[in-house]
């Protein structure tokens, strides 16, 4: 059984983090949900404003005046805050209260709550959206503390449901950012929301240079909404500024559906195919080759990126890969420990942004994209960092290996195969049941090829 994501795990929260929430789509509810999930001392606050109905989500509220932020007076407020945290573990700090709302604190103040034993986590609502699911910031927005270590741009998936005039705060600015002609009847697309979340004048506006950025796509509850959210996340992950993307519904029983992290498919096509007697990756398969069809199956899946490792007959392999619009990594040691040396070659060249590899054999043209998606979904849902498919009790390929195991993979001796890693960490391996028998098939012999190739009937 897969464990559900927790908020601290999904957002990779660490003690002394200062988290700022920007955008629209439920920032306040997300902030309080994270505060409730944190097992420590947490201060919630705002640099904009907060209403009385929202303040009720905190067990205790302290109001701080401008005079109390001076060094001489802050020590007294700090003592009051420490007492509140000792008692409740969570305290909301606001500026002066007027009527049904409180104004925000200075952006210089939240970092001070992390000092002298006050809180070990500070959460800041740093933007306003007038309860709309999506927004574009004005010149003076957002108000992100300069010490923020994590910024969370938030959008509600319901931003796709209506006209921009109805779902967006500052719709004219939003259209200007997107280069979209302003029309009250216009609607947003998933790719436009992804663009907004990663635009320097949108979701990335005011983000400190060293802060991590993890967008949250909120109010995702149906399968269709989840499909849209994945499209948005995929576009977000094109930006190197984005660490990962969290998809969920902050106020539901299952607040986090998945965490979209970058996965690169590594297709191993460097081998000499000694049992076959010829380069099996280059044999005809339908309108392409064995390797070409394997690539097409991978491309039809939801994997973020893919590459092919070449060795034996590298030029011919590269020609197939280029025709499919891919990238080739050459393994000069392909004749020595073929599979593991090829996998090591690929892993060493991966961007540090890649969080996992999907290891695909170059002679698996029958593997279904849906099977690949099952493995990816298990990974994004938090099943683990080592994932393999199973058909009727038999484990097959491809397999997913997360970055926490890259070092162990790189330390495998030349004679080992990647499966040795799965055997060593068998207790941590998550198995995905599938109806796809092709996970057990590869083309080791000419008889295999003749039996399974499309023209064999």
C-alpha positions as CSV (number, residue, x, y, z in Angstrom):
1,X,0.0,0.0,0.0
2,X,1.4,3.4,-1.0
3,X,1.8,6.0,1.8
4,X,0.0,9.3,1.2
5,X,2.2,12.4,0.8
6,X,2.4,14.7,3.8
7,X,2.6,18.4,3.4
8,X,6.1,18.7,4.9
9,X,7.4,15.9,2.7
10,X,5.8,17.2,-0.5
11,X,7.2,20.7,0.0
12,X,10.5,19.4,1.4
13,X,10.1,21.6,4.5
14,X,13.1,21.9,6.8
15,X,13.6,23.5,10.2
16,X,14.3,27.2,9.8
17,X,12.4,27.4,6.5
18,X,10.6,30.7,5.7
19,X,7.9,29.9,3.2
20,X,6.1,32.5,1.2
21,X,2.8,31.8,-0.7
22,X,1.9,33.9,-3.8
23,X,-0.7,33.8,-6.5
24,X,-4.3,32.8,-6.0
25,X,-6.4,29.6,-5.6
26,X,-6.4,29.1,-1.8
27,X,-3.1,30.4,-0.3
28,X,-4.6,30.9,3.1
29,X,-6.1,27.4,3.4
30,X,-2.8,25.9,2.2
31,X,-0.8,27.9,4.7
32,X,-2.9,26.7,7.6
33,X,-2.9,23.1,6.3
34,X,0.9,23.2,6.3
35,X,1.0,24.7,9.8
36,X,-1.3,21.9,11.1
37,X,0.9,19.2,9.5
38,X,4.2,20.6,10.9
39,X,5.4,18.7,14.0
40,X,7.1,21.7,15.6
41,X,6.8,25.4,16.4
42,X,5.3,27.3,13.6
43,X,4.4,31.0,13.0
44,X,1.9,31.9,10.3
45,X,1.6,35.5,9.2
46,X,0.8,37.7,6.2
47,X,2.5,40.7,4.5
48,X,-0.8,41.7,2.9
49,X,-4.1,41.4,4.9
50,X,-6.2,38.6,6.4
51,X,-9.8,38.5,7.4
52,X,-11.3,37.5,10.7
53,X,-13.0,34.4,9.2
54,X,-9.5,33.2,8.2
55,X,-7.8,34.1,11.5
56,X,-10.1,31.6,13.2
57,X,-8.0,28.8,11.7
58,X,-5.2,29.6,14.1
59,X,-5.3,28.4,17.8
60,X,-4.0,31.8,18.9
61,X,-3.6,35.2,17.2
62,X,-1.1,37.9,18.3
63,X,-1.2,41.4,16.8
64,X,2.0,43.4,16.6
65,X,2.1,47.2,16.2
66,X,4.8,49.1,14.3
67,X,6.2,50.3,17.6
68,X,6.6,46.7,18.9
69,X,8.9,45.9,15.9
70,X,11.7,48.2,17.2
71,X,14.6,46.4,18.9
72,X,13.7,47.9,22.3
73,X,10.1,46.7,22.2
74,X,10.4,43.5,20.1
75,X,11.9,41.6,23.0
76,X,8.6,41.9,24.9
77,X,6.5,40.8,22.0
78,X,9.0,37.9,21.4
79,X,8.4,36.7,25.0
80,X,4.7,36.7,24.4
81,X,5.2,34.8,21.1
82,X,7.4,32.2,22.8
83,X,4.7,31.7,25.5
84,X,2.0,31.2,22.8
85,X,4.2,28.7,20.9
86,X,5.0,26.8,24.1
87,X,1.3,26.4,24.7
88,X,-0.2,25.9,21.2
89,X,2.8,25.1,18.9
90,X,1.2,27.4,16.3
91,X,0.6,31.1,16.4
92,X,-0.7,33.6,13.8
93,X,0.9,37.0,13.9
94,X,-0.8,39.9,12.2
95,X,-0.5,43.7,12.1
96,X,-3.1,46.0,13.6
97,X,-6.7,44.7,13.5
98,X,-9.4,47.0,12.0
99,X,-12.9,45.8,11.8
100,X,-13.2,42.4,10.1
101,X,-9.6,42.2,8.9
102,X,-6.0,42.7,10.0
103,X,-3.3,44.3,7.9
104,X,0.0,42.5,7.2
105,X,3.3,42.8,8.9
106,X,6.5,44.3,7.4
107,X,8.3,41.9,5.0
108,X,11.4,42.4,7.2
109,X,9.6,40.9,10.3
110,X,9.0,37.2,9.5
111,X,12.7,36.2,9.6
112,X,12.9,37.5,13.1
113,X,10.4,34.9,14.3
114,X,13.0,32.2,13.5
115,X,15.6,33.7,15.9
116,X,16.1,33.2,19.6
117,X,14.1,30.0,20.0
118,X,10.8,31.4,18.7
119,X,9.6,29.2,15.8
120,X,11.4,26.6,13.7
121,X,9.1,27.3,10.7
122,X,7.5,30.5,9.4
123,X,4.7,30.5,6.8
124,X,3.8,33.8,5.1
125,X,0.9,34.7,2.9
126,X,2.6,37.2,0.7
127,X,0.0,38.0,-1.9
128,X,-3.7,38.8,-2.3
129,X,-6.1,37.5,-5.0
130,X,-9.6,38.5,-3.8
131,X,-10.6,34.9,-3.6
132,X,-9.9,34.3,-7.3
133,X,-8.2,31.0,-8.4
134,X,-5.6,32.8,-10.4
135,X,-3.9,36.2,-10.4
136,X,-1.3,38.4,-11.9
137,X,0.7,40.7,-9.6
138,X,0.6,44.4,-9.8
139,X,3.7,46.6,-9.6
140,X,3.7,46.5,-5.8
141,X,3.0,42.8,-5.5
142,X,3.8,40.3,-4.2
143,X,5.4,41.2,-0.8
144,X,7.8,38.4,-0.4
145,X,10.2,38.5,2.6
146,X,13.8,38.8,1.2
147,X,14.9,35.9,3.5
148,X,12.3,33.5,2.1
149,X,13.8,30.0,1.5
150,X,10.8,28.6,-0.4
151,X,8.2,30.3,-2.5
152,X,5.0,28.5,-3.4
153,X,3.1,30.0,-6.4
154,X,-0.5,28.8,-6.0
155,X,-3.2,28.4,-8.6
156,X,-6.7,26.8,-8.5
157,X,-7.5,24.3,-11.3
158,X,-10.9,26.0,-11.5
159,X,-9.1,28.8,-13.2
160,X,-9.8,26.7,-16.3
161,X,-13.5,26.7,-15.7
162,X,-14.6,30.2,-16.6
163,X,-13.9,33.4,-18.4
164,X,-10.7,35.2,-17.5
165,X,-12.8,38.1,-16.3
166,X,-14.5,35.9,-13.8
167,X,-11.6,33.7,-12.6
168,X,-8.7,36.1,-12.5
169,X,-7.6,38.9,-10.3
170,X,-6.0,41.6,-12.4
171,X,-7.0,39.9,-15.7
172,X,-5.6,42.7,-17.9
173,X,-2.2,42.3,-16.4
174,X,-2.5,38.5,-16.7
175,X,-3.2,38.8,-20.5
176,X,-0.3,41.2,-20.9
177,X,2.1,38.7,-19.2
178,X,0.9,36.0,-21.5
179,X,0.9,38.1,-24.7
180,X,-2.8,37.3,-25.0
181,X,-5.3,39.7,-26.4
182,X,-7.6,40.9,-23.5
183,X,-11.2,39.9,-23.9
184,X,-13.7,39.4,-21.1
185,X,-14.8,36.2,-22.7
186,X,-11.4,34.7,-23.2
187,X,-10.4,31.6,-21.3
188,X,-7.1,30.2,-20.0
189,X,-5.5,27.0,-21.2
190,X,-3.3,24.7,-19.1
191,X,-0.2,25.8,-21.0
192,X,-1.0,29.5,-20.3
193,X,-1.3,28.7,-16.6
194,X,2.0,26.9,-16.7
195,X,3.6,30.0,-18.4
196,X,2.1,32.3,-15.8
197,X,3.4,30.3,-12.8
198,X,7.0,30.4,-14.2
199,X,7.0,33.9,-15.7
200,X,9.4,36.4,-14.1
201,X,6.4,38.9,-13.9
202,X,4.0,36.1,-12.8
203,X,4.7,33.3,-10.3
204,X,8.4,34.1,-10.1
205,X,8.0,37.8,-9.5
206,X,9.8,38.9,-6.3
207,X,11.3,35.5,-5.6
208,X,14.7,35.8,-3.8
209,X,17.6,34.5,-5.9
210,X,18.4,31.6,-3.6
211,X,14.9,30.6,-2.7
212,X,13.5,27.2,-3.9
213,X,10.2,27.4,-5.9
214,X,7.5,24.7,-5.7
215,X,4.2,25.6,-7.3
216,X,0.9,24.1,-5.9
217,X,-2.0,23.3,-8.2
218,X,-5.0,23.4,-5.9
219,X,-8.6,22.1,-5.9
220,X,-7.7,19.1,-8.0
221,X,-10.4,16.4,-7.3
222,X,-11.4,14.7,-10.5
223,X,-9.5,12.6,-13.0
224,X,-10.0,15.2,-15.7
225,X,-8.7,17.9,-13.4
226,X,-5.7,15.8,-12.5
227,X,-5.0,15.4,-16.3
228,X,-5.1,19.2,-16.7
229,X,-2.9,19.6,-13.6
230,X,-0.3,17.3,-15.1
231,X,-0.2,19.3,-18.2
232,X,0.4,22.5,-16.2
233,X,3.1,20.8,-14.1
234,X,4.8,19.5,-17.2
235,X,5.1,23.1,-18.6
236,X,6.3,24.3,-15.2
237,X,9.1,21.8,-15.1
238,X,10.5,23.2,-18.3
239,X,11.8,26.0,-16.1
240,X,15.0,25.3,-14.3
241,X,13.7,27.6,-11.5
242,X,11.1,25.0,-10.5
243,X,12.1,22.2,-8.2
244,X,8.9,20.2,-8.4
245,X,5.1,20.7,-8.6
246,X,2.6,19.6,-6.0
247,X,-0.9,18.7,-7.2
248,X,-3.8,18.4,-4.7
249,X,-6.8,19.9,-3.0
250,X,-5.7,21.5,0.3
251,X,-9.1,21.2,2.0
252,X,-10.0,17.7,1.0
253,X,-9.5,14.4,2.8
254,X,-6.6,13.6,0.5
255,X,-4.9,17.0,0.2
256,X,-2.0,15.9,-2.0
257,X,-2.5,13.7,-5.0
258,X,1.0,13.7,-6.3
259,X,4.3,15.5,-6.6
260,X,5.4,16.0,-10.2
261,X,9.2,15.4,-10.3
262,X,11.4,15.2,-13.4
263,X,11.9,11.7,-14.7
264,X,14.2,10.9,-17.6
265,X,13.9,7.7,-19.5
266,X,17.3,6.1,-20.2
267,X,16.9,3.7,-23.2
268,X,19.8,1.3,-23.3
269,X,20.9,0.5,-26.8
270,X,24.7,0.1,-26.6
271,X,24.9,-3.7,-26.5
272,X,26.4,-6.1,-29.0
273,X,23.5,-8.6,-28.9
274,X,25.9,-11.6,-29.0
275,X,23.1,-14.1,-28.6
276,X,21.1,-12.6,-31.5
277,X,24.2,-12.5,-33.7
278,X,23.4,-9.0,-35.0
279,X,22.4,-5.6,-33.7
280,X,18.8,-6.3,-32.6
281,X,18.0,-2.7,-31.9
282,X,18.4,-1.9,-35.7
283,X,16.2,-4.8,-36.9
284,X,13.0,-3.7,-38.8
285,X,9.9,-3.3,-36.7
286,X,6.8,-2.2,-38.5
287,X,7.5,1.2,-40.1
288,X,10.7,1.7,-38.1
289,X,13.2,-0.4,-36.1
290,X,13.1,-2.2,-32.8
291,X,14.8,0.8,-31.2
292,X,12.6,3.2,-33.0
293,X,9.5,1.6,-31.8
294,X,10.8,1.4,-28.3
295,X,11.5,5.1,-28.4
296,X,8.0,5.8,-29.7
297,X,6.4,3.8,-26.9
298,X,8.4,5.9,-24.4
299,X,7.5,9.2,-26.2
300,X,3.8,8.2,-26.0
301,X,4.1,8.0,-22.2
302,X,4.1,10.9,-19.6
303,X,7.8,10.7,-19.0
304,X,9.3,14.2,-19.0
305,X,12.4,13.5,-21.1
306,X,14.3,10.7,-22.7
307,X,17.7,9.8,-24.1
308,X,19.4,6.8,-25.7
309,X,22.8,5.3,-24.7
310,X,24.7,4.1,-27.8
311,X,27.9,2.0,-28.1
312,X,28.0,-0.8,-30.6
313,X,27.1,0.6,-34.1
314,X,26.7,4.0,-32.5
315,X,26.3,5.9,-35.8
316,X,23.4,3.8,-36.9
317,X,21.8,4.0,-33.5
318,X,22.2,7.7,-33.5
319,X,20.5,8.0,-36.9
320,X,17.4,6.3,-35.4
321,X,17.4,8.5,-32.4
322,X,17.9,11.7,-34.3
323,X,14.9,10.7,-36.6
324,X,12.8,10.5,-33.4
325,X,14.0,13.9,-32.1
326,X,16.1,12.5,-29.3
327,X,19.5,12.8,-27.6
328,X,22.3,10.3,-27.7
329,X,24.9,9.6,-25.0
330,X,27.9,7.5,-26.1
331,X,29.3,4.8,-23.8
332,X,32.9,4.1,-24.8
333,X,32.9,1.1,-22.4
334,X,29.9,-0.6,-23.9
335,X,31.8,-3.9,-24.4
336,X,32.6,-4.1,-20.6
337,X,29.6,-4.7,-18.4
338,X,27.3,-3.5,-21.1
339,X,24.1,-2.6,-19.3
340,X,25.5,-1.2,-16.1
341,X,28.3,0.8,-17.7
342,X,25.7,2.4,-20.1
343,X,23.4,3.3,-17.2
344,X,26.3,4.8,-15.3
345,X,27.3,6.8,-18.4
346,X,23.7,8.3,-18.6
347,X,23.4,9.0,-14.9
348,X,26.7,10.9,-14.8
349,X,25.4,13.2,-17.5
350,X,22.0,13.9,-16.1
351,X,21.0,17.4,-15.0
352,X,20.9,17.7,-11.2
353,X,17.2,18.7,-11.6
354,X,16.3,15.1,-12.7
355,X,15.0,13.2,-9.7
356,X,14.7,9.7,-11.2
357,X,15.5,7.6,-14.2
358,X,13.3,5.1,-16.0
359,X,15.6,2.4,-17.2
360,X,14.2,1.0,-20.5
361,X,15.8,-1.8,-22.6
362,X,16.4,-0.8,-26.2
363,X,14.7,-4.1,-27.3
364,X,11.3,-3.6,-25.6
365,X,9.2,-2.3,-28.6
366,X,6.1,-3.9,-27.1
367,X,6.1,-2.2,-23.8
368,X,2.8,-0.2,-23.5
369,X,2.9,3.5,-22.7
370,X,0.2,2.9,-20.2
371,X,2.5,0.5,-18.3
372,X,5.2,3.2,-18.2
373,X,2.6,5.6,-16.9
374,X,1.7,3.2,-14.1
375,X,5.3,3.3,-12.9
376,X,5.4,7.1,-13.2
377,X,2.2,7.5,-11.3
378,X,3.4,5.3,-8.5
379,X,6.5,7.5,-8.2
380,X,4.6,10.8,-8.3
381,X,2.2,9.5,-5.7
382,X,5.1,8.8,-3.4
383,X,5.3,5.0,-3.5
384,X,9.1,5.1,-3.3
385,X,12.4,5.7,-5.1
386,X,12.7,2.1,-6.5
387,X,9.8,0.9,-8.5
388,X,9.3,-2.1,-10.8
389,X,6.4,-3.7,-12.7
390,X,5.1,-7.2,-11.9
391,X,3.1,-9.5,-14.2
392,X,1.6,-12.6,-12.4
393,X,4.2,-12.5,-9.7
394,X,7.2,-12.0,-12.1
395,X,9.2,-8.8,-12.1
396,X,10.1,-7.2,-15.4
397,X,11.2,-4.0,-17.1
398,X,11.4,-1.0,-17.2
399,X,12.3,0.0,-13.7
400,X,12.4,3.4,-12.0
401,X,15.4,4.4,-9.9
402,X,15.3,7.6,-7.8
403,X,18.2,9.9,-7.2
404,X,18.7,8.7,-3.6
405,X,20.0,5.4,-5.2
406,X,22.2,7.0,-7.9
407,X,25.3,6.7,-5.7
408,X,24.7,3.0,-5.0
409,X,24.1,2.5,-8.7
410,X,27.4,4.3,-9.7
411,X,29.2,2.1,-7.2
412,X,28.1,-1.2,-8.7
413,X,31.1,-3.2,-10.0
414,X,31.5,-3.7,-13.8
415,X,30.3,-7.3,-13.7
416,X,27.0,-6.5,-11.9
417,X,23.7,-5.8,-13.6
418,X,21.3,-3.0,-12.5
419,X,19.0,-5.7,-11.0
420,X,21.6,-6.2,-8.3
421,X,20.6,-2.8,-7.0
422,X,17.0,-4.0,-6.7
423,X,18.0,-7.2,-5.0
424,X,20.2,-5.3,-2.5
425,X,17.3,-2.9,-1.6
426,X,14.5,-5.4,-2.0
427,X,12.8,-4.2,1.2
428,X,12.5,-0.7,-0.3
429,X,11.4,-1.8,-3.8
430,X,7.7,-1.0,-4.7
431,X,6.1,-3.4,-7.1
432,X,3.4,-2.2,-9.5
433,X,0.9,-4.9,-10.6
434,X,0.3,-4.8,-14.4
435,X,-1.6,-6.7,-17.0
436,X,1.1,-6.0,-19.5
437,X,3.0,-9.3,-20.1
438,X,5.4,-7.4,-22.4
439,X,7.3,-6.3,-19.3
440,X,8.8,-9.8,-19.3
441,X,9.8,-9.8,-23.0
442,X,12.9,-8.7,-24.7
443,X,14.4,-9.9,-28.0
444,X,17.3,-12.1,-27.0
445,X,17.2,-14.5,-30.0
446,X,16.1,-14.4,-33.6
447,X,13.2,-16.7,-32.6
448,X,12.0,-14.1,-30.2
449,X,12.1,-11.5,-32.9
450,X,10.3,-13.6,-35.4
451,X,7.6,-14.5,-32.9
452,X,6.8,-11.0,-31.8
453,X,7.5,-8.6,-34.6
454,X,4.4,-7.1,-36.2
455,X,5.0,-8.7,-39.6
456,X,5.4,-12.3,-38.3
457,X,1.8,-13.3,-38.8
